[in-house]
Amino acid sequence: MLAYLIRRVIGAVVLLFIVTAVTFSIFFLVPKLGGATADDLASRYVGKSVGKEQIHETAVRLGFTDPLYVQYGRFVKGLVVGSDYNYGPATEHCPAPCFGYSFLTQTPVWPDLVARIPVTASLAGGAAFIWLITGVGTGIISALRRGSVLDRSLMTVALAGVSLPIFFTGLLSLSIFSYGLGWTVQGGTNPMDETNPLWWAYDLILPWVTLAFLYAAAYARLTRAGMLETMNEDFVRTARAKGLTERDVVIKHGLRSALTPILTIFGLDLGLLLGGAILTETTFSLPGLGQYAVIALQANDLPKVLGVTLIAAFFIVVANLVVDLLYAVVDPRVRIS
């Protein structure tokens, strides 16, 4: 088990290194291949009335004229130990992890990301709990009642959940439950400002349910398919022959064997959402990483986009690492191999 853990951790570190290289290439190498010069990149750090000579001096100070491998080494160094930025009259130190300074506000990107991560984590965590419980539970019930009216009804609702986009269900739920009935807040609030857990949950209940409806539908269909397959296996019939209760047969044998693909997509889905639930946060005006990324893209603020990209990649890699470790808990065959 220890060797398995060490291999997965080393693989995650190598993957994160590759992600930084690819991300750096996308944001710094691709523009140069497209014809952008060092002065073009530096022009975003200065005002519109600045001359070409001053723009070139800024490019030299920021290191945009250095070879790409030197810039990449500086980029990795900033992530690990911080970096110094020379904007003119003074040199500013950007502490690690340094994602650079915003083109618009000239402030470090990392504190903005830290301030928005709790909102995104609250949204993703609450929605994940709801969709995992409801989706897996619905899939189990449908599999055990295969072909019944209940099974068809639940799968019809699941099909609707998979088919309807989040911006449609989000706006529809806002119009009904917020604007119409007034049961929930109308968006635009920061749930992390609430010190009372009940008010915090009240601010997020509609985004949680709306986001969970989309994912729970997919998990219900996947769980149903996995349960239908495993419940016909020989080891399930053997468990029944031994006299085990139906609850133990379903949970300990049938569901446990069907959890592997569910864990796989759960790690991917949760990792992606932790990097920013763009549509949900935009629909409900939540100040998370997703909304932050949309604003950065609209303003063409490269350091902010770069920061969100790396944070999202980090969460995805970590989520997959956790899933790999959970495989060994759920499936004994992984520990044996």
Solvent accessible surface area in square Angstrom, and as a share of the most:
residue,aa,sasa,rsa
1,M,122,0.55
2,L,123,0.61
3,A,60,0.47
4,Y,21,0.08
5,L,65,0.32
6,I,85,0.43
7,R,128,0.47
8,R,81,0.30
9,V,62,0.36
10,I,102,0.52
11,G,39,0.37
12,A,13,0.10
13,V,92,0.53
14,V,79,0.45
15,L,84,0.42
16,L,46,0.23
17,F,117,0.49
18,I,85,0.43
19,V,30,0.17
20,T,22,0.13
21,A,35,0.27
22,V,79,0.46
23,T,5,0.03
24,F,12,0.05
25,S,38,0.25
26,I,93,0.47
27,F,25,0.10
28,F,29,0.12
29,L,60,0.30
30,V,84,0.48
31,P,39,0.24
32,K,61,0.26
33,L,138,0.69
34,G,72,0.69
35,G,57,0.55
36,A,29,0.23
37,T,73,0.42
38,A,16,0.13
39,D,48,0.25
40,D,71,0.37
41,L,6,0.03
42,A,0,0.00
43,S,43,0.28
44,R,91,0.33
45,Y,27,0.10
46,V,40,0.23
47,G,45,0.43
48,K,214,0.91
49,S,116,0.75
50,V,42,0.24
51,G,38,0.37
52,K,179,0.76
53,E,141,0.63
54,Q,104,0.46
55,I,29,0.15
56,H,90,0.40
57,E,95,0.43
58,T,4,0.03
59,A,0,0.00
60,V,80,0.46
61,R,85,0.31
62,L,19,0.09
63,G,4,0.04
64,F,21,0.09
65,T,64,0.37
66,D,45,0.23
67,P,69,0.44
68,L,54,0.27
69,Y,166,0.63
70,V,55,0.32
71,Q,10,0.04
72,Y,41,0.16
73,G,39,0.37
74,R,81,0.30
75,F,26,0.11
76,V,42,0.24
77,K,118,0.50
78,G,2,0.02
79,L,34,0.17
80,V,104,0.60
81,V,89,0.51
82,G,2,0.02
83,S,14,0.09
84,D,91,0.47
85,Y,45,0.17
86,N,53,0.27
87,Y,47,0.18
88,G,34,0.33
89,P,144,0.91
90,A,64,0.49
91,T,85,0.50
92,E,78,0.35
93,H,112,0.50
94,C,2,0.01
95,P,80,0.50
96,A,44,0.34
97,P,42,0.27
98,C,5,0.03
99,F,16,0.07
100,G,7,0.06
101,Y,7,0.03
102,S,0,0.00
103,F,18,0.08
104,L,114,0.56
105,T,76,0.44
106,Q,69,0.31
107,T,60,0.35
108,P,40,0.25
109,V,0,0.00
110,W,70,0.25
111,P,72,0.45
112,D,45,0.23
113,L,0,0.00
114,V,70,0.40
115,A,72,0.56
116,R,51,0.19
117,I,37,0.19
118,P,51,0.32
119,V,1,0.01
120,T,1,0.00
121,A,39,0.30
122,S,16,0.10
123,L,0,0.00
124,A,1,0.00
125,G,36,0.35
126,G,17,0.16
127,A,0,0.00
128,A,5,0.04
129,F,140,0.58
130,I,44,0.22
131,W,0,0.00
132,L,57,0.28
133,I,105,0.53
134,T,66,0.38
135,G,1,0.01
136,V,18,0.10
137,G,27,0.26
138,T,33,0.19
139,G,0,0.00
140,I,22,0.11
141,I,82,0.41
142,S,0,0.00
143,A,9,0.07
144,L,68,0.34
145,R,132,0.48
146,R,157,0.57
147,G,40,0.39
148,S,40,0.26
149,V,118,0.68
150,L,87,0.43
151,D,4,0.02
152,R,151,0.55
153,S,55,0.35
154,L,44,0.22
155,M,28,0.13
156,T,87,0.50
157,V,83,0.48
158,A,5,0.04
159,L,94,0.47
160,A,42,0.33
161,G,1,0.01
162,V,65,0.37
163,S,76,0.49
164,L,63,0.31
165,P,55,0.34
166,I,10,0.05
167,F,105,0.44
168,F,94,0.39
169,T,16,0.09
170,G,0,0.00
171,L,105,0.52
172,L,84,0.42
173,S,14,0.09
174,L,6,0.03
175,S,54,0.35
176,I,77,0.39
177,F,73,0.31
178,S,2,0.02
179,Y,126,0.48
180,G,56,0.54
181,L,92,0.46
182,G,51,0.49
183,W,156,0.55
184,T,20,0.12
185,V,40,0.23
186,Q,105,0.47
187,G,22,0.22
188,G,53,0.51
189,T,56,0.33
190,N,51,0.26
191,P,0,0.00
192,M,82,0.37
193,D,106,0.55
194,E,71,0.32
195,T,139,0.81
196,N,63,0.32
197,P,96,0.61
198,L,140,0.70
199,W,140,0.49
200,W,74,0.26
201,A,31,0.24
202,Y,76,0.29
203,D,10,0.05
204,L,0,0.00
205,I,66,0.34
206,L,14,0.07
207,P,4,0.03
208,W,25,0.09
209,V,72,0.42
210,T,8,0.05
211,L,5,0.02
212,A,2,0.02
213,F,72,0.30
214,L,48,0.24
215,Y,41,0.16
216,A,15,0.12
217,A,6,0.05
218,A,42,0.32
219,Y,0,0.00
220,A,3,0.02
221,R,103,0.38
222,L,54,0.27
223,T,0,0.00
224,R,53,0.19
225,A,60,0.47
226,G,13,0.13
227,M,0,0.00
228,L,34,0.17
229,E,117,0.53
230,T,15,0.09
231,M,23,0.10
232,N,96,0.49
233,E,70,0.31
234,D,96,0.50
235,F,86,0.36
236,V,0,0.00
237,R,129,0.47
238,T,69,0.40
239,A,4,0.03
240,R,100,0.36
241,A,89,0.69
242,K,155,0.66
243,G,61,0.59
244,L,74,0.37
245,T,83,0.48
246,E,90,0.40
247,R,174,0.64
248,D,31,0.16
249,V,0,0.00
250,V,8,0.05
251,I,76,0.38
252,K,124,0.52
253,H,57,0.25
254,G,0,0.00
255,L,23,0.12
256,R,101,0.37
257,S,47,0.30
258,A,4,0.03
259,L,43,0.21
260,T,46,0.27
261,P,61,0.39
262,I,3,0.01
263,L,25,0.12
264,T,52,0.30
265,I,53,0.27
266,F,37,0.15
267,G,2,0.02
268,L,73,0.36
269,D,26,0.13
270,L,40,0.20
271,G,0,0.00
272,L,101,0.50
273,L,11,0.05
274,L,36,0.18
275,G,7,0.06
276,G,13,0.12
277,A,6,0.05
278,I,78,0.40
279,L,93,0.46
280,T,2,0.01
281,E,0,0.00
282,T,68,0.40
283,T,25,0.15
284,F,5,0.02
285,S,47,0.31
286,L,2,0.01
287,P,33,0.20
288,G,0,0.00
289,L,0,0.00
290,G,0,0.00
291,Q,39,0.17
292,Y,9,0.04
293,A,10,0.08
294,V,36,0.21
295,I,83,0.42
296,A,1,0.01
297,L,111,0.55
298,Q,145,0.64
299,A,40,0.31
300,N,90,0.46
301,D,1,0.00
302,L,25,0.12
303,P,8,0.05
304,K,24,0.10
305,V,23,0.13
306,L,6,0.03
307,G,0,0.00
308,V,12,0.07
309,T,52,0.30
310,L,13,0.07
311,I,12,0.06
312,A,23,0.18
313,A,18,0.14
314,F,90,0.38
315,F,37,0.15
316,I,45,0.23
317,V,9,0.05
318,V,55,0.32
319,A,12,0.09
320,N,49,0.25
321,L,33,0.16
322,V,73,0.42
323,V,10,0.05
324,D,37,0.19
325,L,45,0.22
326,L,70,0.35
327,Y,40,0.15
328,A,1,0.01
329,V,86,0.49
330,V,21,0.12
331,D,20,0.11
332,P,57,0.36
333,R,169,0.62
334,V,37,0.22
335,R,122,0.44
336,I,151,0.77
337,S,118,0.76
